């Protein structure tokens, strides 16, 4: 059983009388041992919940025809921890003093299914493997890095079950898999990368897609193995290889299968493919196809945007995406009459090789924006903040940022629609604007 931590007011669970602190024992006769059991049990129109309130057993009937979520917040399990020692692991490259949750190395197939997080399957046991198959936990997201077992052992820093055999068993059981390779120049690029791509393609369409993403390195690598990031030439070679494979796979099976992360195209200074080339956008959350999707949404926004009564704003972004955002901001400014200044923030905390907005800290924002004229407001993409709280990686809050910069802050989605929505909020004085005290 699992603990019910909170009950949303107005939800079917609250209306039925469930309470925070109740222990959820079963749903429709299915024993609930963790959050995965809970979500799997919700796939029914009528739910019979068996609950313990203290020592008293209770039953509740819920109807979910209109709302699949009954409004229960279930105790979240501690993740199974990763036992790998990858030389490129981002957790190993963190300094002391950040939020505790940033140092958690999770390796949990349940989170891969529920949230799309990547796992290496290095600690999977037969019981967990059989649960995946029996419950049809699909899709799953798997970090492969290399299909050669000796090379994979080097990259994981430990021996693990043979990855191809695991993937073969899962795909044979109709589990859809999406894979990634973190490419480290001089280690798993070149011929090794080509072999990995071709080996994984043998399991298509069971393996639905493969993303190749660049290694991310911070300045905190004392006592860690020497690695280097992708140079422009490295990036060009990776793209050439992937595009050659894409043409072959598309002709053979109707799908390109393997995709390079947007950041690799940006490092190579190469034009990114059109949105259609990313097919079903299987790897969007992995930074694959985001620019192409942004460009398409930008066209839609520019058709809808009207003049707004806002003089000037500043929009923040990471360095890698700044040219794309600036091009959109110029066109949106012509449509709305708002001067939109795009300000890329350099990642001095982790090191300037880290160029994405999601890894910026509050202190970098303060240092680079202090004393600047930011206009009527600061538009800040929500990817810079923790999901359920308005705090940065270093625990600076959005309110503190607004107060110290003496400017209102609008949290926006990092999309063209997010920018337009932020401008419209300012124009109508919407309440989601975080205002400074000055």
Secondary structure, DSSP 8 states (H G I E B T S, - for coil): -EEEEEE-TTSHHHHHT--TT-EEEEETTEE--SHHHHHHHT-SSEEEEEEEETTEEEEEEEE-SS-S--SEEE------B-----TT-TGGG--TTS-GGGG--B--HHHHHHH---B--TT--HHHHHHHHHHT---EEEE-S-SSHHHHHHHHTS--S-HHHHHHHHHHTT--EEEEEEE-TTTTSHHHHHHHHHHHHTTTTTEEEEEEEE----S--TTS-------HHHHHHHHHHHHHHHHHHHHHHS---EEE-HHHHHHHT-----GGGGTT-TTGGGTSSHHHHHHHHHHHHHHH----S--EEEEEEETTTHHHHHHHHHHHHHHH--EEEEEEE--TTT-TT---GGG--HHHHHHHHTT---TT-EEEEGGGS-TTSSB-TT--BHHHHHHHHTS-EEEE-SSHHHHHHHHHHHHHT-TT-B----
